[in-house]
Amino acid sequence: MLAYGVIQLGSTIVSAVALVAIALNFFSLKKTNFFNECVEEMQATGSLTADSVRFCTGG
């Protein structure tokens, strides 16, 4: 019984870590999409690509 409990607890922890990793990947994709929209908007105002990237990264 003790071994079963340890195995179940271990698999639950592995599942939780996997879900956190998936959530972080989705956040990264959303952040990338926001960056691309920012650069496109800056270029639409007539800024150069390098200036647009610098502005969108906070530089």
Secondary structure, DSSP 8 states (H G I E B T S, - for coil): -HHHHHHHHHHHHHHHHHHHHHHHHHHHHHHHHHHHHHHHHHHHTT--HHHHHHHHTT-
